[in-house]
Amino acid sequence: MIEYSDFAKVDIRVGTIVEAKSFPEARKPAYQIWIDFGGSLGVRKTSAQITDHYDLDQLLGKQVVAVVNFPPKQIGNFMSEVLILGAVKADNSVVLLQPMTVVADGLKVS
């Protein structure tokens, strides 16, 4: 069990994918993704293992939910700045979490 104050430390925001590329250097199949969180957060990049359910062209313009206050993490030759959130299925494939309607980029999730 955690306290609410622990959860409150996690900064979860909505952003829109503005660029996505294949990431052949990754150990497991993944994409390099750039997400616009608007305002002071701007565009941040990440690596995501979501190739089982999404093609690159499907991702552009899609809103996603991500943790924006983890420290950057080196993944191969790529620096990941945020963590996209998704539901992990029994086969370990990931389905992205998304708002049900379009909202402003940068909106906090609580």
N, C-alpha and C positions, 0 to 999 in steps of 0.2 A: 504494500500500500504506500502511496505517496501523498503528500499534503498538496492542497490546491496551490500553495505558494511555489511548489516545485513545477507544476504544470504551467503556471503563469510565467515562468522564466523562458519557456519555449515560444519563440516568435514565429507563428504560422501565418502565412499570407497567401493570397490568391494572386496569380500572375498569368500572363498570356505568353505562350510560346511564339517567339518571333523568328527563330532559326533552329534547324535541326540537321545534323550531319551524321553519317555513319561513323563508327569508332572502331576501325579494324585493329587497332593496337590493344584494345581491351581484352582481358583474359576470357571473359564471358561476353557473348553478344550484347552490345550496348550502343546507345546513341549519345552524341554530344548535343546538348540542348541549351539554348539561350532563352531566358524567360524575362519578360518585362514586368517589373513590379511597380512601375510608375514612380512618381514623386522622387523622394530622396534615395530610395533603394535602386532605382533604375534597372538596367539589364544585368542579370547575374547568370552564370553558366553552371551547368552540372552534367554529370554522366548518369545515364539511367538504363537499367537492364529491362527494357520494355518492348523488345523486338518481337516477342511472341504474339502480342495483340495489336501492335501499331506499326504501320508503315510510315516512313518519313513524311510523305505528303499529307498524311492524316493529322499530323501533329501541329502544323502551322495554324496559328489562330486559336488553338485549343487552350482553354483556361485550366490551370492545374493548381493544386495546393502544395505548398512547400515550406519547410523549416528554413528560415533565412538567417538564423543567428548561431549556427554551428561554425566552428573554425574551418577555413578552407582545407581541403583534403586532396593530396596528390593522387591521381589515378592514372597510372602509366605516365604519358607525356602531357597530361591534361590536369589543370587545377579546378576541382569542383568547389563551387562556392555556396551551393544550397542543396537541400535534400528534398526531392519530389516525393510526395507521399502516395502510397498505393496499397491496395489490398493484395496480399500474397495468397494465391490459390494453392491447392494441394500439390500441384505439379511445380510449384515455386515460380510460376509466371506471375507477373504483376499487372494489375488493373489499376489505372490512375484514379485518384480521387479528384472529383470535379464539383464545382457548384452546379446546382440544377438549372440556374438561369445565369446569364452573364451579369457580372458585377464589376465594379471599378477595380482596376489593377492596384495591388497594394493593400487591399482590404484585409484587416486582421481576422483571423479565425479564432473563435473562443468556444 
